[in-house]
């Protein structure tokens, strides 16, 4: 039977400091008996010969020096089962959907390890999200981690839900699942997420974790770990292909900063703890494919950049760990364009491995490069027009200027329920490029022009 200690000497924010204990392990679970008879749960955050630091999951309200502390000799484990599909859980893994408790087939440690680089298989299969600005220009590949860099007030949650509904691997009969984890969201947002999943039927193939803004910060640190542990079970035990959507990682990092301040740690950039890079890497690097295993984990983390600052520590460190980024544009959002993806600032570093013959279509890379080049030229001309006026442009320049507007209005803009196939996306790209002179299509091989250009198809 676990020994009870009454040696609490300090309470700071969500942390409790206990003296004169037996040796305890990092991450060990703790129960704290309050004077009123209620029990609170916690976890060992730091341990030394003199003092043990405990983070309390439900907050430290009501805990005093008379409270009894027991160390339970085990760490946080996630009960997992295939029956989790279709369930909505809290940020600590408890059912929110009025369904029965999950009967576990396994109980897994939530502090997983990054995939061994030697055991990693190369990401290569194309995942179709149905969003042209992603599929056509910044392709998502199975096993990749591709974050969305957004800003306050931008519709990143709508994009996340659309990807969760529409994501699929073409021509595959394999089982596909979505693990959706929302951190620090309002009750209104939580209701919106739940209704959307239920309305569209996407919940059947999803496991949803919801951590609310008024939930303890400690729970916010658990939520992505629980979600990724669930994803690892579905992927590597059951052989499923799992898309993990984490929103909003900024709230997770704010919780890290809050805990660091309570521990009186020496802060690093902008007050965030110096180990934030390592902590984020421990989440992101759990994505990938493992040689000899059927399943895979693809990550779509979403973070809102404070002040739209892409050099802020959270997006900056994320960019070093992940394989590219999708950047949301406030300018496009102001124009009423959804999804407001800034193609010129976005990048998928693994795109080349998931497109072309056998994956999408042979002309994919050429069309993508040409669209990017033409759009960049059209955007540059907007600056010139502001100085000299449109009348001063040559006929060729006017075509590129018009192309940039058409690209945003027709290629980038979609409705929230519009699910375009990759063929529709590429054909739309060709349709837009057909407004430019053929000799301006310098990024596309002549054989593709002869095969796919609308003027040749009509012949």
FENCORVEN-V31926 format. One line per field, one symbol per residue. psi: psi as a letter, one per 30 degrees, with the letter a starting at -180 (. if undefined). A space follows every 10 residues. Layout:
psi->???
This chain:
psi->kkkkkhhkfk kjbgkkkklh llkllkfkkk kjjlfgflkl lakkekkafe kkkkkkeglg kfkaffkkkk kfgllkkjkk lfffkglkll fggkkfggll lkjkfljkkf illkkkeefk lkkfkkkjfg jefeeefikk kkfljjlkja lkflheeeee eeeeefklkk gkglkklkjj jkkhlleeee eeeeeeeeef gffeglkkkj jleglkeeee feeeeeeeee eeeeefefgl jkkkkjkkfe eeeeeeeeee eefhljlbkg fllfgeeeee efeegglakk kfkellkkki kkkkjkggjf gkeeeeeeef eliakkkkke eeeffgkkki kjefflkjfg effglakfdd lfgeeeeeee eeeeeeeeee feeeefeflf fflleeeeee eeeeeeeefe eekllfgkjk leeeeeeeee eeffflkeff iffkkeeeef efkeffef.
